Amino acid sequence: MLSKKNLSVIDWLVIYVLLIIPFVNVVFILYALLSSKTNATFKNMIIAYILIAVIGIVLWFGVFAAAFASTFN
């Protein structure tokens, strides 16, 4: 599925379903990034997905830290 030149709508739906399942998404992301047969467009989408996740985690901890710090002032 990941090595096809053009991914169909069904392929993208399966990918998004796999990405919302906890722990399966980590394995799927690692498999897609480490496989040499992965479609370049899909690999770029996975990299963007990881960047968005990292930004979200950093923002989450930033807001949590700010809220936690404001409770002690």
N, C-alpha and C positions, 0 to 999 in steps of 0.2 A: 504494500500500500504506500509506503513512504518513498519508494524509488520511482514511482510513476512521474512522468514529465508534468502532466496536468492532473491535479487532484480534483475529483468530482465533489459535488455538494455533499453527498453521502460520506465521502472520505473525511471532509472537514467536520461533519457532525460527529462522526466516530472519534475523531481527534479531540474535539471539545468535550465529549462525554468522558474520554479517558483522562483529560486534564482536570476534571472536577472531582474525580474519585481520589480521596486521600491515599497516600503511599503509592498507589498505582501511577499517579502523575509523576512522581519523582523517578520511578523506574523508567517510565515512558520517555521522559525528558532526557535522561542519561542515555538510554538506548538510541534515541534520535540524534543526539549530539555526537555520540561516539561511533555511530555507524557510518561507513564510508559511502553507502548507497543512498543516503538520505537526500531527498530533493533539496536544492539550494534555497528555494523560496521557503520551504517548510523549516529548514534549519535557521534561517533568518527570523522567522516567526517565533521559534522557540527561544532564540536569543533575546528578542524583544519581550517575550513573556517573562523571562527570567529578570530582565532589567526592571520591568514594571513591578514584579513581585518584590524585588530588593528595595525599590523606591517606596513601595507601600509599607514594607516592614520598618524601614528607617523612619518614615513619617509617623507610623503607629507608635513606635518607641519614643519618638520625640514628643508627641502629644501626651503620651502617658507620663513621661519624665517631667514635662512642664506641669501637668495636673498634680502629680505627686509632690513636686517641689512647692507648688502654691499652697498646698494644705499645711505646710509647716511654717509659712510666713505670717 
